């Protein structure tokens, strides 16, 4: 495990996925405390102009776009800055390999697996906001973390909350993940069938990207978090519960054998968990509002409805099956959500496509990342056909 630097030594950081919502929040926090950090590298998928602006703002040494077609624009935008520019998937992996002590893994989708694994293999401190790391390759990733002495710092508010109150070695009875319930928390199945992409991405509490917002609407996001939590905290599926908490104030809880239940509370602002990982094991100031419980006045809880939100059933089944099941689930869900956002399928078709793809590809053991990629590709082909 990497020790924290002294207060006098700025922490060197790399941001993989700097132009996304998590990346932007990370950039904001670093920009507010420039004396605490030096920026080794920043990456993006294809937004060259925005990435160049971030690289210049933070004084990064290296900037890379995954889309090779965007490389000329990035190189031109960084001309005269002294910042090295690069393009292509290999260039993003190279960014992860550079000698930053702390790496934000915020690349969405399976594209984030190889860069994050690269950072893990050099023993870095990795703050991960990429669900696919543990959903698609949880056993592989955790084995590599142990082998190379890396440190995983969860960015998702729920896992970050558990991380803050989790006491290794203590007798943990349950992990309790909270869910806002999404924009369709009280909608009937009939009403959800007619839901539009605009309605699905209108999350009531959090400001997130389109894909994760749709996952919150189906509750698939919470199911994926359940899989992540099982790997991250070595907890079996039947000891992880999900409870709907519309106010998004309690971000998750740990129930101990003596009856003590520890929770982390805070305003629904992603900069809170990001800041915790960015300064870990210390804490840093953020511009986030103070929690005003008197103004909130009440905290509500209810069990999720598995009939209206079958994604939770599907994810639990995949976790019990193990092996490649969760890889198939994730790939099919990505394909289906993209089709929904493009207006090609209805909202309830997402779960139909995911379940249908799972039925076509039996779970199997996976031993390498190449096998994960092969299963991921096959699942995408099957889901696209559906």
C-alpha positions in Angstrom: 0.0 0.0 0.0 1.3 3.4 -1.0 2.0 5.8 1.9 0.8 9.3 1.8 3.2 12.0 0.8 4.4 14.6 3.2 2.4 17.9 3.3 5.3 19.7 1.7 5.4 17.3 -1.4 2.7 17.8 -3.9 0.9 14.6 -5.0 1.5 13.7 -8.7 -1.8 12.8 -10.4 -3.1 11.5 -13.7 -6.7 11.9 -14.8 -8.0 9.2 -17.2 -11.2 10.6 -18.6 -10.7 14.2 -17.8 -13.6 15.6 -19.9 -16.4 13.5 -18.3 -18.4 14.5 -15.3 -16.1 12.8 -12.8 -13.1 14.1 -14.6 -14.4 17.6 -14.6 -15.1 17.5 -10.9 -11.5 16.2 -10.3 -10.2 19.0 -12.4 -12.2 21.5 -10.4 -10.8 20.2 -7.1 -7.2 20.2 -8.3 -7.7 23.7 -9.7 -8.8 25.0 -6.3 -5.7 23.5 -4.6 -2.9 23.8 -7.1 -0.2 23.8 -4.5 -1.2 20.3 -3.4 -0.9 18.6 -6.8 1.2 18.2 -10.0 -0.5 16.8 -13.0 1.4 14.1 -15.0 -1.2 13.3 -17.7 -4.8 13.8 -18.8 -6.8 11.9 -21.3 -10.1 12.0 -23.1 -12.0 10.1 -25.7 -12.2 12.6 -28.6 -12.8 16.1 -27.2 -9.4 17.5 -28.2 -10.2 21.2 -27.6 -11.5 20.7 -24.1 -8.7 18.3 -23.2 -6.1 20.8 -24.4 -7.7 23.5 -22.3 -7.6 21.2 -19.2 -4.0 20.3 -19.9 -3.0 23.9 -20.1 -5.0 24.9 -17.0 -3.4 22.2 -14.9 0.0 22.3 -16.4 -0.1 18.6 -17.4 3.0 17.0 -19.0 1.1 14.7 -21.3 -2.3 14.7 -23.0 -3.8 11.9 -25.0 -7.1 11.3 -26.9 -8.3 7.7 -27.5 -9.7 8.6 -30.9 -6.8 8.9 -33.4 -8.8 11.1 -35.6 -8.8 13.8 -32.9 -5.1 13.7 -32.4 -4.2 16.4 -35.0 -6.7 18.8 -33.3 -5.1 18.1 -29.9 -1.6 18.6 -31.2 -2.6 21.9 -32.8 -4.3 23.1 -29.6 -1.3 22.3 -27.5 1.2 23.8 -30.0 3.8 25.9 -28.1 2.7 24.7 -24.7 5.4 22.1 -24.1 2.8 19.5 -23.3 3.3 16.2 -25.1 0.3 15.2 -27.2 -0.6 11.7 -28.3 -3.5 9.8 -29.9 -4.9 6.3 -30.0 -5.9 3.6 -27.4 -2.2 2.8 -26.8 -1.6 6.5 -26.0 -4.2 6.4 -23.2 -2.6 3.2 -21.8 0.8 5.1 -21.9 -0.8 7.9 -19.9 -1.7 5.3 -17.2 1.9 4.0 -17.2 3.5 7.4 -16.5 4.8 7.9 -13.0 1.9 9.5 -11.2 1.3 8.5 -7.6 -2.5 8.8 -7.9 -4.6 8.0 -10.9 -8.3 8.8 -11.5 -9.8 6.1 -13.6 -12.9 7.7 -15.0 -13.0 6.3 -18.5 -16.5 5.0 -19.2 -17.0 1.5 -20.4 -14.7 -1.4 -21.2 -12.2 1.0 -22.8 -11.1 1.9 -19.2 -10.1 -1.7 -18.3 -6.6 -1.8 -19.8 -5.5 1.7 -18.7 -6.7 1.1 -15.1 -5.1 -2.3 -15.0 -1.8 -0.7 -16.2 -1.9 1.8 -13.3 -2.6 -1.1 -10.9 0.3 -3.1 -12.2 2.8 -0.4 -11.3 1.4 -0.2 -7.8 -0.3 3.1 -8.1 -3.0 4.6 -5.9 -6.1 4.2 -8.2 -9.3 6.1 -7.6 -11.8 4.3 -9.9 -15.1 5.6 -11.2 -15.2 3.0 -13.9 -17.6 0.3 -13.0 -16.4 -2.2 -15.6 -13.1 -2.7 -13.6 -14.9 -4.8 -11.0 -18.1 -5.7 -12.8 -16.4 -7.3 -15.8 -13.1 -8.3 -14.3 -13.5 -8.1 -10.6 -11.6 -11.3 -9.7 -8.8 -10.5 -12.1 -8.5 -6.9 -10.9 -8.5 -7.7 -7.2 -5.8 -10.3 -7.8 -3.6 -7.8 -9.6 -4.2 -5.2 -6.8 -2.9 -7.8 -4.3 0.0 -8.9 -6.5 1.3 -5.4 -7.2 0.5 -3.7 -3.9 -1.7 -1.1 -5.5 -4.4 0.8 -3.6 -8.0 1.0 -4.9 -9.9 4.0 -3.8 -13.6 3.9 -4.7 -15.1 7.1 -6.2 -18.8 6.0 -6.4 -20.5 7.7 -3.5 -21.9 4.4 -2.2 -18.6 2.5 -2.2 -16.7 5.6 -1.0 -19.2 5.8 1.9 -18.6 2.2 2.9 -14.8 2.7 2.5 -14.9 5.6 4.9 -16.6 3.5 7.7 -15.4 0.0 6.8 -13.2 -1.5 9.5 -11.2 -4.4 8.1 -11.0 -7.3 10.5 -14.2 -6.3 12.3 -17.2 -8.5 12.2 -19.4 -7.0 9.5 -22.9 -8.4 9.3 -24.1 -6.5 6.2 -23.3 -3.8 3.7 -26.3 -1.6 2.9 -26.2 0.3 -0.4 -28.5 3.3 -0.7 -30.3 4.2 -4.0 -32.1 7.4 -4.8 -34.6 5.3 -6.8 -34.0 7.4 -9.9 -36.5 9.5 -11.8 -39.0 6.7 -12.2 -39.0 5.6 -8.6 -42.8 5.9 -8.4 -43.7 5.2 -12.0 -45.8 2.2 -13.1 -44.4 -0.2 -15.7 -47.0 1.1 -18.1 -45.7 4.6 -17.7 -42.1 3.6 -17.9 -42.8 1.8 -21.2 -43.4 5.3 -22.8 -40.5 7.0 -21.1 -38.2 9.2 -23.2 -34.4 9.5 -23.1 -34.9 13.1 -21.8 -37.0 11.9 -18.9 -34.6 9.0 -18.1 -31.5 11.2 -17.8 -33.2 13.8 -15.6 -31.9 12.4 -12.3 -33.6 14.0 -9.3 -30.4 14.4 -7.2 -27.2 13.9 -9.1 -25.6 15.6 -12.1 -24.2 12.7 -14.2 -23.6 11.6 -17.7 -26.4 10.2 -19.9 -25.4 6.5 -19.7 -25.1 6.4 -15.9 -28.3 8.4 -15.6 -30.2 5.8 -17.6 -28.7 3.1 -15.4 -30.0 4.9 -12.4 -33.5 5.0 -13.9 -33.5 1.2 -14.5 -31.6 0.6 -11.2 -29.0 -1.3 -13.2 -26.5 1.2 -11.7 -27.3 -0.1 -8.2 -27.1 -3.7 -9.4 -23.6 -3.0 -10.9 -22.6 -1.4 -7.6 -23.7 -4.5 -5.7 -21.3 -6.5 -7.9 -18.5 -4.0 -7.3 -19.1 -4.0 -3.5 -18.9 -7.8 -3.4 -15.4 -7.8 -5.0 -14.1 -4.6 -3.3 -15.1 -5.6 0.3 -15.0 -9.4 -0.2 -18.6 -9.7 0.8 -21.0 -12.4 -0.5 -24.1 -11.3 -2.4 -26.5 -12.4 0.3 -24.9 -10.0 2.8 -25.3 -6.9 0.6 -28.7 -5.1 0.8 -30.1 -2.3 -1.3 -32.5 0.3 0.2 -34.1 3.2 -1.6 -33.3 6.5 0.0 -34.8 9.4 -2.1 -32.9 12.2 -0.4 -29.4 10.8 -1.2 -28.1 12.1 2.1 -26.9 8.7 3.6 -24.7 7.3 0.9 -24.3 3.8 2.4 -24.0 1.9 5.7 -22.1 -0.9 7.3 -23.9 -3.1 9.8 -21.6 -4.7 12.4 -22.2 -7.8 14.4 -22.7 -5.9 17.7 -25.6 -4.0 16.2 -23.7 -0.8 15.4 -24.5 0.6 12.0 -22.1 3.2 10.7 -23.0 5.5 7.9 -21.5 8.3 5.8 -23.7 11.3 5.2 -23.2 14.3 2.9 -24.7 16.5 0.2 -25.2 14.8 -3.2 -22.1 16.3 -4.8 -19.5 14.0 -6.5 -16.7 16.3 -5.4 -17.1 15.0 -1.8 -16.1 11.3 -2.6 -13.6 12.5 -5.2 -11.9 14.8 -2.7 -11.7 11.9 -0.2 -9.8 9.8 -2.7 -7.7 12.7 -4.0 -6.2 13.6 -0.6 -6.5 10.1 1.0 -5.6 9.3 3.8 -5.9 13.0 4.7 -9.0 15.2 4.0 -9.1 18.4 1.9 -11.4 21.3 1.8 -14.1 21.4 -1.0 -16.6 24.1 -2.1 -19.4 21.7 -1.4 -22.3 23.0 0.7 -22.6 22.0 4.4 -25.2 19.4 5.2 -28.3 21.0 6.8 -30.3 18.2 8.4 -32.8 20.6 9.9 -33.6 21.9 6.4 -33.9 18.4 4.9 -36.1 17.6 7.9 -36.7 13.9 7.0 -34.9 10.9 5.7 -37.1 8.2 4.0 -36.3 4.6 3.2 -38.1 1.8 1.3 -37.3 -1.6 -0.3 -36.8 -1.5 -4.0 -39.5 -3.1 -6.1 -38.0 -6.1 -8.0 -41.1 -6.4 -10.2 -40.8 -2.8 -11.6 -37.0 -2.9 -11.6 -35.8 -6.4 -12.6 -32.2 -5.2 -13.1 -31.6 -5.9 -9.4 -32.6 -9.5 -9.9 -30.4 -9.9 -13.0 -27.4 -8.6 -11.3 -27.8 -10.7 -8.2 -28.1 -13.8 -10.5 -25.0 -12.9 -12.3 -23.0 -12.4 -9.1 -24.1 -15.8 -7.8 -23.1 -17.4 -11.2 -19.7 -15.7 -11.2 -17.2 -16.0 -14.1 -18.3 -14.2 -17.2 -21.9 -13.6 -16.3 -21.4 -10.0 -15.1 -19.3 -9.2 -18.2 -22.2 -10.3 -20.5 -24.7 -8.3 -18.4 -22.6 -5.1 -18.6 -21.9 -5.4 -22.3 -25.5 -6.0 -23.2 -26.6 -3.2 -20.9 -24.2 -0.7 -22.6 -25.5 -1.7 -26.0 -29.2 -1.5 -24.9 -28.7 1.9 -23.2 -27.0 3.4 -26.2 -29.9 2.2 -28.4 -32.4 3.7 -26.0 -30.6 7.1 -26.0 -30.6 7.0 -29.8 -34.4 6.4 -29.8 -34.1 3.0 -31.4 -35.7 1.0 -28.6 -38.1 1.7 -25.7 -37.0 2.0 -22.0 -38.3 -1.4 -21.0 -36.5 -3.0 -24.0 -33.2 -2.4 -22.1 -34.0 -5.1 -19.6 -35.4 -7.4 -22.3 -32.1 -7.2 -24.3 -30.0 -7.7 -21.2 -31.9 -10.8 -20.1 -32.0 -12.2 -23.6 -28.3 -11.8 -24.0 -27.6 -13.5 -20.7 -29.8 -16.4 -21.8 -27.7 -16.9 -25.0 -24.3 -16.8 -23.4 -23.7 -19.3 -20.5 -21.4 -18.2 -17.7 -17.8 -19.5 -18.0 -14.6 -19.0 -16.0 -12.3 -16.2 -17.2 -8.5 -16.2 -16.5 -7.2 -13.3 -18.6 -8.3 -9.8 -19.7 -8.2 -11.0 -23.3 -10.9 -13.5 -22.4 -12.9 -10.8 -20.8 -12.6 -8.6 -24.0 -13.7 -11.6 -26.1 -16.8 -12.3 -24.0 -17.6 -8.6 -24.0 -17.4 -8.4 -27.8 -19.6 -11.5 -28.2 -22.2 -10.2 -25.8 -22.3 -6.9 -27.7 -22.9 -8.7 -31.0 -25.7 -10.7 -29.5 -27.3 -7.7 -27.8 -27.1 -5.7 -31.0 -28.9 -8.5 -32.9 -31.6 -8.5 -30.2 
